[in-house]
Amino acid sequence: MLKKTFVMLAMFAAVATPVLAMGPFYVMFDNAAKKCVMSRTAKSDTAKFAMMGQYKTEADAKMAMKGMTKCRG
């Protein structure tokens, strides 16, 4: 019984993991820290954060950050 439960939990985790990686993911430039940050929620403090883009997956957001001039610094 325990083995069956473990197998069921492993199958659920395998299916749920890609769903958890779905966005939206927001890339913002933190004006105070002078660096880019990624978040699952859009920051409303426009004095501190400048919106750089919205992406469907975390991988897309990370790839975009690598190509942004402001994020490299």
Buried (B, 14 or more C-beta within 10 A) or exposed (E): EEEEEEEEEEEEEEEEEEEEEEBBBBBBBBEEEEEBBBEEEEBEEEEEBBEBBBBEBBEBBBEBBEEBEEBEE
